[in-house]
Amino acid sequence: MMKYCSHCGSQVEIRVPEGDNRPRHVCNTCSTVHYQNPKMVVGCIPVWERKVLLCRRAIEPRYGLWTVPAGFMENGETSRQGAVRETLEEACARVEVEGLYTLFNLPHINQVYLLFRSRLLDLDFTAGDESLEVLLFEEQQIPWERIAFPVIRESLRLFFVDREAGEFPLRGGTILRTAEASKGYRITLDSAPEGLV
């Protein structure tokens, strides 16, 4: 929760600014409105032949669990550039992006995930600073119970289904944390918007 204005240092209060429709942090002195928006997470599903490259996390949250190389998008880069950068940083792997594959909303943590299908350019990969190890897995070798995040588990599940079908439509949906679901979250899949590639 924000207490002070990053522009002038004065205290902020939560109120609905004039012309807006939801509460925001507003500076009492300079009237700056501090918007808080969802974070964009971008990454790749890197593939070599029939195998997928996964990273075992060396950082929290979910230290020691497996994921695809992904992380927060930086200012001044496209989502594709961010996905390639994250893959290089976390797995020291060079990839060719083949297309946007999944777009998942995670409103309970204010994040949007964009994962790209990609092809490894070579086998010269190793663990980056945020990874304990990086390995190639065939589908039956995936450590499903040790996947770090529901969004990654679902994206990988869809990937293998679509690979078997021989086509990769744009997939998307919403993942919500819920006490009612057996695994603590509920996934709602959307249909891909027509014409969106």
C-alpha positions, 0 to 999 in steps of 0.5 A: 500500500502506497503512503507517500507520493513518488513525485513530491513526497507528500502523503497520499490518500485513497479516493476516486479522482474526478473523472474516474470510477475507482479508488486510486492513490492520490497525492494530497499536495500535488494531486498526482494520481498513482495508477496501479496496473497489472504486471505483464509476465512474458516467457517462452516454451522452448522446444528441441525436437520432442522436448521442452526446456524447463528451469528449476527456480533458484529464487522465491516464490516457488524455490526449487520448482520447475517452470518455463523461462519467464519474467516481468516485461521491462519498459521499452521492449515488446512482449516478444523481446521480453520473452527472448530476453527472459529465456536468455537470462534464465536458461542462457538459451537462444530461441527463435519465436514461432508465435504467441501461444497462451495469454492468461489473466491472473486477476488475484495477483494482478498479472497477465501471462504471455507465453510464446512457442519457440524453437531452441537454436542450439543445445548450448544452454545452462542455468542462469542466475535465477535457475538451479538447473535447466533440462530438456523434458519429453512429455512423459518426463515432465515433473507435473507435481513440481511445476511452480505455477498453475499458469505454467502447468496449464500452458504445458498441458495445452501445448502437448494436447495441441502438438498431438493435434498438429496445430497451435491455436492461440489459447487463453483464459483466466486462472483464479485462486479459489478455496472450492477447487481441488488444487486451489485454483479454477481455470476458465479457457476462452476461445481464441479471438477470430483473426488473432494470430 
